[in-house]
Amino acid sequence: MIVTGGSRGIGAATARLAAERGYAVVVNYVSNKTAAEDVVASIKTAGGSAIAVKGDVAEERDVLHLFEAADRFGRLSGLVNNAGIVYRAQTVAEMDIARIDRMMRVNVTGSILCAREAVRRMSKSRGGEGGAIVSVSSVAAKLGGSGQYVDYAASKGAIDTFTVGLAKEVVEEDIRVYGVRPGIIDTEIHASGGQPHRVADLAPTLPMKRAGTAEEVAKAILWLASSEASYSTGAILDVSGARSILP
Ligand code: NAP
């Protein structure tokens, strides 16, 4: 299983849980080599199998390299499109094109490129044996991210639509395609978006009075990727502690 952005946060929790469930895991990262190597080391210490592969999902050359490294590691049965970015809170009126381009390139183009490579390998008509693709969206796709990051929310809306369309496109290839929409999850992404206290600040306002953990999202991802979810292809599962259904 390839986990993009597997070095930290939801991706790291997913990589660890995937290894526990018996997958050999490719832990992709873009810059934090130490974090990726820590995830690989913890998997190996627990008796699992993993490698770290550097690559920017927004760069086709890097994506090809990532999948070639995975090919040398074993047959691809799962892809978790997890790598994603946010930027500092801005209104649409304040956004420059560099921000909007990079947001779409990482969150949308990167996920589609990785899915393309996975489909090329998993499709029965191309000699593959099927598989599962899970993309990490966000409840922001439903809420809209007004005043914070409408560009990010729109990128996740694109992921939801891509998930629905790809699920139908490859259903006869024995490839299952899913999404998860996390709510507020306690990871470093909030600090990278300039809001290090976001989780603590928002927790009391959330329906469950707490943020979710990366492990709680990882469990949903691994369930969807498993044969337990065999008839749920096309589903996008909220993992948001009911946040998304607030008005
Ligand atoms: P995080 O803690 O900031 O970790 C981000 C991960 O993505 C890191 O492993 C990072 O690698 C990697 N990454 C970033 N840009 C990349 C690129 N261009 N190519 C490859 N890898 C890249 O984030 P997170 O909170 O776990 O978020 C993971 C996913 O969940 C994202 O898609 C995010 O939008 C989504 N999500 C998160 C929340 C939340 O509240 N946390 C809510 C909804 C959705 P390095 O370690 O090398 O930097």
Boltz pocket constraint, residues with backbone or C-beta under 6 A from the ligand:
constraints:
  - pocket:
      binder: B
      contacts: [[A, 4], [A, 5], [A, 6], [A, 7], [A, 8], [A, 9], [A, 10], [A, 11], [A, 28], [A, 29], [A, 30], [A, 31], [A, 32], [A, 33], [A, 35], [A, 55], [A, 56], [A, 57], [A, 58], [A, 81], [A, 82], [A, 83], [A, 84], [A, 85], [A, 106], [A, 110], [A, 136], [A, 137], [A, 138], [A, 139], [A, 181], [A, 182], [A, 183], [A, 184], [A, 185], [A, 186], [A, 187], [A, 188], [A, 189], [A, 190], [A, 192]]
      max_distance: 6.0
